[in-house]
Amino acid sequence: MAKPKVVKDYDKLTEDIKEQIKLNYPLGFRRNLITFKNIQGRYISALPFETEEKHYLVRMTKAEAVEIIENDTDYNDDGLLKKDVREDYEEKYEDSDDDDFDFDSIASDEPNFDE
């Protein structure tokens, strides 16, 4: 059976889904946005995210993606998910299949926000 697709605004998501998204995107959201046409034929930008039950497209513009990270205390001043927060969320969602991302290997790299 195919997973349902859900298009939703970030602020309308549950805290659990937001935390899982943060784990999936520890470097922020802006560079991972995609564009698609909605039912009205308008182009929308969104962050893709998949759970075991659903495919999410989380609506946000690039500016909103940057603002969300800047205002979120789970991210540091460089826009990186804080290590202690990441560890707490990893423990909370340890059944997650997304163990491929090695955050520690890039944590000391300087982020380039001009891309």
Summary of the structure (lengths in Angstrom):
residues: 115
radius of gyration: 14.5
end to end distance: 38.3
largest distance: 43.5
contacts: 266
relative contact order: 0.20
helix: 34%
strand: 21%
